[in-house]
Amino acid sequence: MKYQETALIKEQREIAPGIFSLWLQTEHIAEEARPGQFVSVYCHDESRLLPRPISICEIDKENKTLRLVYRKAGAGTAEFSGYGAGETLRLIGPLGNGFPLDKGYKKVFLIGGGIGVPPMVELSRQLPGEKIVVSGYRGGDLFLKDELSRHAELVVATEDGSAGTKGNVLDAIKENGLTADAIFACGPGPMLRALKAYAEEQGIDCYLSLEERMACGIGACLACVCKSKDVDAHTNVKNKRICKDGPVFAADEIEL
């Protein structure tokens, strides 16, 4: 079930250049949320009609709070970054389907690239079994490193070689001789395409959370679609709605 709420900002701070951590007090959304889901956040500036989708980083069901970690990238997120404790934001959520937690894998790669790193925090806490988080960053600002290390082994890749493996997440997996039974990943398209190919080569399951610009966030407008192998019952074409059918898909369901 999804809810529209006015959430109270408990805390906001910049945790890396242009990366903000936002804790929100909710009425129902935190209690219903699952790892891999997202919320749509509305601007106070009414000239910006469409909400901004932001993935959920942490969930505290007992205290009904959510943590969002986002990059200041445009006018909407720039507006959000200016708010502080005691102010409010209007949300709809939780949205999307989240990662599967009941597949029974013994060891799973949790792979995040860039702003795809935050969803791995709550996923690493809730997913049973052994977990290896492989996080890819541009440089040495390793945001959420401590949180990711709490419930999983953490391996880091940086494009500039300032920390961990120099290169991408697959370079880090290969350099460290890592193996797993499945991949759960979120990040930019090129990374997800490479991970899908790697999973096929290794013969392991792979679930991908797609990053995409969204409009309505609830599946009505068809602005965020990806190509699928099967015909979608809603559109009668080979498309999936990322906000509604995803954002998490089994890699063999979609074409990237």
Protein Blocks (a to p, Z undefined) as FASTA:
>chain_A
ZZddddddfbdcdfbghiacdddddfklmmmpcehiacddddfblmlmbacddddfbdcf
knopacdddddfbfmlmmmmmpcehiacdddddedjbjafklopabdcdddehjlmmmmm
mmmmmpgcjdddddddfblclghklmmmmmoccddddfklpgcjeddfklmmmmnopacf
bdcddddfklmmmmmmmmmmnopacddddddddfklnopnomaccddfbdcfklopacdd
fklmmmbdcfklpcZZ
